[in-house]
Amino acid sequence: MAVTDEAIEKIKDMIVSGALRPGDRLPKESELAADLGLSRNSLREAVRALSLIRILDVRQGDGTYVTSLDPQLLLEALSFVVDFHRDDTVLEFLAVRRILEPAATAMAASRISEQQLDALGAQLDKLGDSPSVEELVAADLDFHRGIVQSSGNSVLCSLMDGLSGPTTRARIWRGLTQEDAVSRTLHEHRAILAALRDRDTEAARSWATVHIASVEQWLRSSL
């Protein structure tokens, strides 16, 4: 194991064990390096790496702190990485969505409130039967975000937010080039909503899978 990797593991172990908690300030560099049996250079590199992925917060003139470790904060690194996707990797993002989003939708079926269901229904009603592609894609993002938030799992919410961006262009492209893309999307949204209203976990999971798989299948045939 490289020296810097070892330093990262030792700091991570301190956080996982509770020796360092969210918001705690790290000991002085010289003291921490001695306690962990590390050189100050390797410790410095480890702190720099952990600050890049939002585990640590280096405050000039004040010290280094453990961040809140909130899932949304930690997963911002994922969002940054996926923003640099290539067109031929969009299928991989869609494959991950196809794994995660049906599970989140199934979870939402038993947890979503009547008020949240009414809000999703109002979104679909407002959109109408013939929205523009841009309107549909914007509504699509809001629709899925609302469902995943209703799952009650903040990590899933953050992951899905990070995965949505790279697939937006593919959804717009599909809407512009596939004849029935708009009507099919609206139909699938209504089917998902109906399954959620019925509290039917498996139907919700199935319709979410069909919905994402249809985009994935279209893109695979188009590339």
ZAMIPA-487951 format. One line per field, with one value per residue: residue number from 0; residue in one letter; y negated, z, x negated of N, C-alpha, C, O in turn. Coordinates in steps of 0.2 Angstrom, whole numbers. Layout:
nr <- NUM  ...;
rest <- A  ...;
n.yy <- Y  ...;
n.zz <- Z  ...;
n.xx <- X  ...;
ca.yy <- Y  ...;
ca.zz <- Z  ...;
ca.xx <- X  ...;
c.yy <- Y  ...;
c.zz <- Z  ...;
c.xx <- X  ...;
o.yy <- Y  ...;
o.zz <- Z  ...;
o.xx <- X  ...;
//
This chain:
nr <- 0  1  2  3  4  5  6  7  8  9  10  11  12  13  14  15  16  17  18  19  20  21  22  23  24  25  26  27  28  29  30  31  32  33  34  35  36  37  38  39  40  41  42  43  44  45  46  47  48  49  50  51  52  53  54  55  56  57  58  59  60  61  62  63  64  65  66  67  68  69  70  71  72  73  74  75  76  77  78  79  80  81  82  83  84  85  86  87  88  89  90  91  92  93  94  95  96  97  98  99  100  101  102  103  104  105  106  107  108  109  110  111  112  113  114  115  116  117  118  119  120  121  122  123  124  125  126  127  128  129  130  131  132  133  134  135  136  137  138  139  140  141  142  143  144  145  146  147  148  149  150  151  152  153  154  155  156  157  158  159  160  161  162  163  164  165  166  167  168  169  170  171  172  173  174  175  176  177  178  179  180  181  182  183  184  185  186  187  188  189  190  191  192  193  194  195  196  197  198  199  200  201  202  203  204  205  206  207  208  209  210  211  212  213  214  215  216  217  218  219  220  221  222;
rest <- M  A  V  T  D  E  A  I  E  K  I  K  D  M  I  V  S  G  A  L  R  P  G  D  R  L  P  K  E  S  E  L  A  A  D  L  G  L  S  R  N  S  L  R  E  A  V  R  A  L  S  L  I  R  I  L  D  V  R  Q  G  D  G  T  Y  V  T  S  L  D  P  Q  L  L  L  E  A  L  S  F  V  V  D  F  H  R  D  D  T  V  L  E  F  L  A  V  R  R  I  L  E  P  A  A  T  A  M  A  A  S  R  I  S  E  Q  Q  L  D  A  L  G  A  Q  L  D  K  L  G  D  S  P  S  V  E  E  L  V  A  A  D  L  D  F  H  R  G  I  V  Q  S  S  G  N  S  V  L  C  S  L  M  D  G  L  S  G  P  T  T  R  A  R  I  W  R  G  L  T  Q  E  D  A  V  S  R  T  L  H  E  H  R  A  I  L  A  A  L  R  D  R  D  T  E  A  A  R  S  W  A  T  V  H  I  A  S  V  E  Q  W  L  R  S  S  L;
n.yy <- 6  -11  -25  -37  -32  -23  -33  -39  -28  -27  -39  -38  -27  -32  -41  -32  -24  -33  -41  -53  -64  -70  -87  -89  -95  -92  -85  -95  -95  -90  -83  -73  -66  -60  -52  -43  -37  -42  -51  -69  -74  -64  -63  -76  -75  -65  -72  -82  -74  -69  -80  -84  -76  -79  -75  -80  -97  -110  -124  -139  -146  -142  -128  -110  -101  -88  -86  -88  -76  -73  -64  -70  -80  -72  -65  -74  -74  -63  -69  -78  -71  -63  -73  -74  -64  -53  -52  -38  -32  -34  -24  -16  -24  -24  -10  -9  -17  -10  1  -5  -15  -8  -1  -11  -17  -6  -6  -19  -16  -11  -22  -34  -50  -55  -68  -70  -61  -68  -79  -75  -70  -82  -88  -81  -83  -97  -97  -92  -84  -86  -91  -101  -94  -99  -104  -92  -84  -92  -91  -77  -75  -81  -73  -61  -64  -68  -56  -47  -55  -52  -39  -40  -38  -46  -44  -37  -47  -56  -49  -47  -60  -63  -54  -58  -69  -66  -58  -67  -73  -62  -59  -71  -70  -58  -62  -71  -63  -51  -45  -42  -45  -55  -53  -40  -41  -49  -41  -30  -37  -40  -27  -23  -32  -28  -15  -18  -25  -14  -8  3  12  20  18  4  5  13  5  -6  0  3  -9  -16  -6  -7  -19  -16  -5  -11  -20  -11  -5  -16  -21;
n.zz <- 0  -4  3  5  3  14  24  22  24  38  43  39  47  59  58  56  67  76  83  78  74  65  61  70  75  67  76  78  64  67  78  75  65  72  81  72  66  54  41  40  27  20  28  25  11  12  18  9  -2  5  7  -6  -9  0  13  22  28  25  32  30  41  52  54  51  48  51  39  38  34  27  16  3  2  2  -10  -20  -26  -35  -44  -50  -56  -65  -74  -84  -93  -108  -123  -126  -114  -108  -108  -98  -87  -87  -85  -72  -66  -70  -61  -48  -47  -49  -37  -28  -31  -28  -14  -11  -14  -2  7  2  4  4  0  -7  -17  -23  -27  -37  -46  -50  -56  -68  -73  -76  -86  -97  -113  -124  -122  -125  -130  -122  -111  -106  -103  -92  -83  -81  -74  -62  -58  -56  -46  -36  -33  -29  -18  -9  -5  6  8  10  4  -8  -14  -16  -25  -36  -40  -44  -55  -64  -72  -83  -91  -97  -109  -118  -116  -121  -134  -138  -137  -147  -159  -159  -163  -155  -142  -133  -130  -125  -114  -106  -104  -97  -85  -79  -77  -67  -57  -54  -49  -38  -31  -28  -19  -23  -23  -31  -44  -45  -45  -57  -67  -66  -70  -83  -89  -88  -95  -108  -113  -112  -121  -133  -135  -136  -148  -156  -155;
n.xx <- -4  -3  -11  -3  9  10  10  22  31  29  34  47  51  51  62  72  72  76  67  65  77  91  89  78  62  46  32  16  5  -8  -6  4  -2  -13  -5  1  -10  -15  -23  -25  -23  -16  -4  0  3  13  23  26  31  43  50  53  63  73  73  65  63  53  48  41  29  36  38  41  55  67  80  98  102  113  124  127  117  106  108  107  95  96  106  98  89  97  102  92  95  94  103  104  104  116  125  121  123  137  140  136  146  157  155  156  166  179  180  180  192  201  199  205  218  224  222  224  234  251  252  240  243  253  247  238  247  253  243  242  254  253  244  250  256  248  234  219  203  193  200  206  195  189  200  200  188  191  202  197  187  196  202  191  187  197  195  188  174  160  147  150  157  147  138  146  149  136  135  144  141  131  139  149  147  148  161  168  163  169  183  184  181  188  203  215  210  214  228  227  218  227  237  231  227  239  243  234  237  250  248  241  251  260  252  245  231  224  229  225  212  210  215  207  195  198  199  186  179  184  179  165  165  169  158  147  150  148  135;
ca.yy <- 0  -17  -28  -41  -27  -21  -38  -40  -23  -28  -45  -35  -23  -37  -43  -26  -22  -38  -45  -59  -64  -76  -94  -89  -98  -87  -88  -98  -91  -86  -78  -68  -62  -56  -47  -38  -34  -44  -57  -75  -74  -59  -65  -82  -72  -62  -77  -85  -70  -68  -87  -85  -72  -82  -71  -85  -104  -113  -131  -142  -149  -139  -121  -105  -99  -83  -89  -85  -69  -72  -60  -75  -83  -67  -63  -80  -72  -59  -73  -82  -66  -61  -78  -74  -58  -53  -49  -31  -30  -36  -18  -14  -28  -22  -4  -10  -20  -4  5  -9  -18  -4  1  -17  -18  -1  -9  -24  -14  -10  -27  -41  -52  -57  -75  -69  -58  -73  -84  -71  -70  -89  -89  -77  -87  -103  -96  -91  -78  -87  -96  -101  -89  -102  -104  -85  -82  -95  -88  -70  -75  -83  -68  -55  -66  -68  -49  -45  -58  -49  -33  -41  -36  -51  -42  -35  -53  -60  -45  -48  -66  -63  -50  -61  -74  -63  -55  -72  -74  -57  -60  -76  -67  -53  -65  -74  -59  -45  -47  -41  -46  -60  -50  -34  -44  -52  -34  -27  -41  -39  -20  -23  -35  -23  -9  -21  -26  -8  -5  9  11  24  14  -2  7  15  -1  -10  3  3  -16  -17  -2  -9  -24  -12  -1  -16  -23  -6  -4  -22  -22;
ca.zz <- 0  -5  10  5  4  21  28  21  28  45  45  38  52  65  58  56  74  81  86  75  73  60  64  74  72  68  80  74  60  70  83  72  61  77  83  67  64  47  40  39  20  18  31  21  5  13  20  3  -5  8  6  -12  -9  5  19  27  26  27  33  31  47  57  55  47  51  48  37  41  31  24  9  -2  2  0  -17  -25  -30  -40  -48  -53  -61  -71  -78  -89  -97  -115  -125  -126  -107  -105  -107  -91  -82  -88  -82  -65  -65  -70  -55  -42  -47  -47  -30  -24  -33  -24  -7  -11  -14  4  11  -1  7  -1  -2  -12  -23  -27  -30  -43  -51  -52  -61  -74  -76  -79  -92  -103  -117  -129  -120  -129  -127  -116  -105  -104  -99  -86  -79  -80  -69  -56  -57  -53  -40  -31  -31  -25  -11  -5  -3  13  9  7  0  -14  -17  -19  -30  -42  -43  -48  -61  -69  -77  -89  -96  -99  -116  -121  -116  -126  -141  -139  -138  -154  -164  -158  -165  -149  -136  -128  -127  -121  -107  -102  -102  -91  -79  -76  -74  -61  -52  -52  -45  -31  -28  -26  -14  -26  -23  -37  -50  -46  -47  -64  -72  -66  -74  -90  -91  -89  -100  -114  -115  -113  -127  -139  -135  -138  -155  -160  -155;
ca.xx <- 0  -7  -11  2  15  10  12  30  35  29  39  54  52  52  69  77  72  79  62  66  84  93  87  72  56  41  26  11  2  -14  -4  7  -7  -16  -1  2  -16  -16  -27  -20  -21  -11  2  3  6  20  28  28  36  49  53  56  70  77  73  62  63  47  49  34  28  40  37  44  61  72  86  105  103  120  123  128  111  101  109  105  89  99  109  93  86  101  103  88  96  94  109  105  105  123  129  119  127  144  140  136  152  161  154  157  173  185  179  182  199  204  199  209  225  226  220  227  240  257  251  235  246  257  242  236  253  254  237  244  260  251  240  255  255  244  229  213  198  190  205  207  188  189  205  197  183  195  206  193  184  201  203  185  187  202  192  185  167  156  141  153  159  141  136  150  148  130  135  149  138  128  144  153  146  151  169  170  162  175  189  184  180  192  210  219  207  217  234  225  216  232  241  227  227  246  244  230  241  256  245  240  258  262  248  243  224  221  231  221  205  210  216  200  190  200  198  179  176  186  174  159  165  168  151  143  151  146  128;
c.yy <- -6  -21  -33  -37  -25  -27  -40  -35  -24  -34  -42  -31  -27  -39  -38  -24  -27  -42  -52  -59  -70  -83  -94  -92  -93  -90  -91  -93  -87  -81  -72  -63  -58  -51  -42  -35  -36  -50  -63  -76  -70  -61  -71  -80  -69  -67  -81  -81  -69  -75  -87  -81  -73  -79  -76  -92  -108  -121  -135  -146  -147  -132  -116  -102  -93  -87  -86  -78  -67  -69  -65  -78  -78  -65  -68  -78  -67  -63  -76  -77  -64  -67  -78  -67  -59  -50  -41  -28  -31  -29  -15  -17  -25  -15  -4  -13  -14  1  1  -12  -14  -2  -5  -18  -13  -4  -15  -22  -13  -16  -34  -43  -54  -63  -74  -66  -64  -78  -81  -71  -77  -91  -87  -81  -93  -102  -95  -85  -80  -93  -96  -96  -92  -102  -97  -82  -85  -92  -81  -70  -77  -77  -62  -57  -66  -60  -46  -48  -55  -42  -34  -39  -42  -50  -40  -42  -56  -56  -47  -55  -67  -59  -54  -65  -71  -60  -61  -73  -69  -57  -65  -73  -62  -57  -69  -69  -53  -47  -47  -42  -50  -56  -44  -36  -46  -45  -31  -30  -40  -32  -19  -26  -31  -18  -12  -23  -20  -5  2  9  14  20  8  0  9  9  -6  -7  3  -4  -18  -13  -4  -15  -21  -8  -5  -18  -18  -5  -10  -23  -18;
c.zz <- 0  2  11  7  11  26  28  24  35  47  44  44  58  65  58  63  79  84  84  72  68  64  69  71  73  72  75  70  63  75  80  68  66  79  79  64  56  47  39  32  18  21  27  14  6  15  14  -1  -2  8  -1  -13  -3  11  25  24  29  27  35  37  53  59  50  51  47  46  40  39  29  17  3  -3  -1  -8  -22  -29  -36  -46  -53  -58  -67  -76  -84  -93  -104  -117  -125  -119  -104  -104  -100  -86  -82  -85  -75  -63  -65  -64  -49  -42  -46  -40  -26  -25  -29  -17  -6  -11  -7  9  9  2  2  -4  -8  -18  -27  -30  -37  -48  -54  -57  -68  -78  -79  -85  -98  -107  -122  -127  -125  -126  -121  -110  -102  -100  -92  -81  -77  -74  -62  -54  -53  -47  -34  -28  -26  -18  -6  -3  4  14  6  3  -7  -18  -20  -25  -36  -45  -47  -55  -66  -74  -83  -93  -99  -106  -120  -121  -120  -133  -143  -141  -145  -160  -164  -159  -159  -143  -131  -125  -123  -114  -103  -99  -96  -85  -75  -73  -68  -55  -50  -48  -38  -27  -25  -21  -17  -28  -30  -44  -51  -48  -55  -69  -72  -70  -82  -93  -92  -95  -107  -117  -116  -120  -133  -140  -138  -145  -159  -160  -161;
c.xx <- -4  -6  -5  9  16  13  20  34  35  33  46  56  54  60  74  78  75  74  63  73  85  92  81  66  50  35  21  7  -4  -12  0  3  -11  -12  1  -4  -17  -21  -22  -18  -16  -4  5  6  13  25  31  33  43  53  56  63  74  78  70  63  57  48  43  34  32  39  41  49  64  78  92  105  110  119  123  121  106  102  109  99  91  102  104  90  90  103  98  88  95  101  110  105  112  127  127  122  134  145  140  143  157  161  157  164  179  185  182  190  203  205  204  216  228  225  223  233  245  255  245  238  250  253  240  241  254  249  239  249  258  247  245  253  250  238  223  208  195  194  206  200  188  194  203  192  186  199  202  189  189  202  197  185  192  200  190  178  163  150  144  154  152  138  140  150  141  130  140  146  135  133  149  153  149  158  171  169  168  181  190  184  185  199  214  216  211  224  232  222  222  236  237  227  234  247  240  234  247  254  244  246  261  258  245  235  221  223  227  214  205  210  210  195  191  198  191  177  178  181  167  159  165  161  146  143  149  139  124;
o.yy <- -7  -20  -33  -39  -25  -26  -41  -36  -23  -33  -44  -31  -25  -40  -39  -22  -25  -47  -57  -55  -75  -84  -100  -91  -90  -96  -91  -87  -81  -76  -66  -57  -52  -45  -36  -30  -32  -54  -62  -78  -72  -60  -72  -82  -70  -66  -82  -83  -69  -75  -91  -83  -70  -79  -77  -93  -108  -124  -134  -150  -150  -130  -119  -99  -93  -91  -82  -74  -62  -70  -64  -79  -80  -64  -67  -80  -68  -62  -77  -79  -64  -65  -81  -65  -65  -47  -39  -22  -29  -29  -12  -14  -24  -13  -1  -11  -14  4  4  -11  -16  -1  -4  -20  -14  -3  -15  -26  -14  -17  -39  -39  -54  -65  -78  -68  -64  -81  -85  -73  -78  -94  -90  -82  -95  -107  -96  -81  -75  -98  -91  -94  -89  -101  -96  -79  -82  -91  -78  -66  -73  -76  -60  -53  -64  -60  -43  -45  -54  -39  -29  -39  -43  -53  -42  -42  -59  -59  -48  -55  -70  -61  -52  -65  -74  -59  -59  -73  -70  -55  -64  -74  -62  -55  -69  -71  -50  -51  -52  -40  -48  -56  -42  -33  -44  -45  -29  -27  -39  -31  -16  -23  -31  -16  -9  -21  -20  1  6  6  11  20  6  -4  7  9  -8  -10  1  -5  -21  -15  -2  -15  -22  -8  -4  -18  -19  -3  -10  -27  -18;
o.zz <- 4  6  16  10  14  30  33  28  39  53  48  46  62  70  62  65  84  88  87  69  68  70  71  65  78  73  69  72  62  75  82  68  64  80  81  60  52  52  37  30  14  18  26  13  2  13  13  -4  -6  8  -1  -17  -2  15  30  18  35  21  40  39  58  65  45  56  41  50  45  42  28  13  -1  -9  -6  -11  -28  -35  -41  -52  -59  -64  -73  -81  -90  -96  -107  -113  -123  -118  -98  -99  -97  -81  -76  -81  -71  -57  -60  -62  -45  -37  -42  -37  -21  -21  -26  -13  -1  -8  -6  15  12  3  -4  -10  -13  -24  -33  -36  -42  -54  -60  -62  -73  -84  -85  -89  -104  -105  -126  -130  -129  -120  -116  -104  -96  -95  -88  -75  -71  -70  -57  -48  -48  -42  -29  -22  -21  -13  0  1  8  19  0  -1  -12  -24  -26  -30  -42  -51  -52  -59  -72  -80  -89  -99  -103  -110  -125  -126  -124  -137  -148  -146  -148  -165  -170  -154  -157  -138  -125  -119  -118  -109  -97  -93  -91  -79  -69  -68  -63  -50  -44  -43  -33  -21  -20  -18  -13  -33  -33  -48  -57  -52  -58  -74  -77  -74  -86  -98  -97  -99  -112  -123  -121  -123  -138  -146  -142  -149  -165  -165  -161;
o.xx <- -9  -1  -2  13  21  16  23  39  40  37  50  61  58  63  79  83  77  76  61  75  81  95  79  66  50  34  21  7  -4  -14  -1  3  -12  -14  1  -3  -19  -22  -17  -13  -11  1  11  11  18  31  37  38  48  59  62  67  79  83  72  63  56  50  40  39  32  39  44  48  64  81  92  109  112  115  119  119  102  97  109  99  89  101  105  89  88  105  99  84  96  104  115  105  113  131  131  124  137  150  143  145  162  166  161  168  183  191  186  193  209  210  207  221  234  228  224  238  243  257  246  236  250  254  239  240  255  250  238  250  260  248  243  249  248  238  223  209  194  191  206  201  186  192  204  193  185  199  204  189  188  203  198  183  191  204  189  175  163  148  141  153  153  136  137  150  141  126  140  148  137  132  153  158  152  161  177  173  170  185  195  186  186  201  218  219  211  225  235  224  222  239  241  227  234  250  242  235  249  257  245  247  264  260  244  233  217  219  225  211  200  207  208  191  187  195  190  173  175  180  164  154  162  159  142  139  147  137  118;
//
